[in-house]
Amino acid sequence: MKAGGKEISERLLDFAVRIIKLISTLNKTAAGRHIGGQLMRSATSAGANYEEACGAESRADFIHKMQVVLKELRESLYWLRLIEKSAIISEEKLKLLIQEASELSNIVAKSIITARNKK
C-alpha cells in the first residue's frame, strides 16, 4: 500500500537531511544536545516508518504505520517550534522546516483518513 509514493518518500528524506543540517548548528549546551537528539530521532524516524508503511501487509498495518509517521512528524514540529520559541535559532532559518513539517503532517493525516474510508 502506498500513500503518495515516491514524492512523499523523497520529501521525508529531504526533511530528515535538512533537520540533520539544522541540528549540526545547535549550540553544544545541555538544551541544544537534548533538543537536537529528540528532533533527530523523530524527524529521521518519520521517513523510515513511511517506508515501512509502503510495504504494509494489510490496510490495518498501513494505517497503523502511517499513524506512527504522523506522530513522529508532530513531534518534530513540536521540537522545531520549541527551538523557534526559545530563539536558539533564528525564526527565518526555521520557517521553511516548520512549514514542511506541517505540510507533511497534513498529507499523512489525509492518507490515513483515505485509507480508513476505503471499502
JOURJO-V85389 format. One record per backbone hydrogen bond with DSSP energy under -1.0 kcal/mol. NH is the residue of the N-H (numbers start at 1). CO is the residue of the C=O. E is the energy in kcal/mol with one decimal. If there is no record, write none. Layout:
{{NH CO E} {NH CO E}}
//
This chain:
{{9 5 -1.8} {10 6 -2.9} {11 7 -2.3} {12 8 -2.8} {13 9 -2.1} {14 10 -3.0} {15 11 -2.5} {16 12 -2.3} {17 13 -2.2} {18 14 -2.6} {19 15 -2.2} {20 16 -2.5} {21 17 -2.2} {22 18 -2.1} {23 19 -3.0} {24 20 -1.6} {25 22 -1.7} {26 23 -1.3} {33 29 -2.6} {34 30 -2.3} {35 31 -2.9} {36 32 -2.3} {37 33 -2.3} {38 34 -2.3} {39 35 -2.9} {40 36 -2.6} {41 37 -2.1} {42 38 -2.4} {43 39 -2.6} {44 40 -2.0} {45 41 -1.8} {46 42 -1.6} {48 44 -1.5} {49 45 -2.7} {50 46 -1.8} {51 47 -2.1} {52 48 -1.6} {53 49 -2.2} {54 50 -2.2} {56 53 -1.8} {62 58 -2.5} {63 59 -2.9} {64 60 -2.4} {65 61 -2.5} {66 62 -2.6} {67 63 -2.1} {68 64 -1.5} {69 65 -2.0} {70 66 -2.5} {71 67 -2.3} {72 68 -2.4} {73 69 -2.4} {74 70 -2.6} {75 71 -2.2} {76 72 -2.4} {77 73 -2.5} {78 74 -2.0} {79 75 -2.3} {80 76 -2.5} {81 77 -2.5} {82 78 -2.4} {83 79 -2.3} {84 80 -2.3} {85 81 -3.1} {86 82 -2.3} {87 84 -1.1} {88 83 -1.7} {94 90 -1.1} {95 91 -1.9} {98 94 -2.8} {99 95 -2.2} {100 96 -2.5} {101 97 -2.5} {102 98 -2.1} {103 99 -2.7} {104 100 -2.9} {105 101 -2.0} {106 102 -2.3} {107 103 -2.4} {108 104 -2.6} {109 105 -2.7} {110 106 -2.2} {111 107 -2.2} {112 108 -2.2} {113 109 -2.2} {114 110 -2.7} {115 111 -2.5} {116 112 -2.3} {117 113 -1.9}}
//
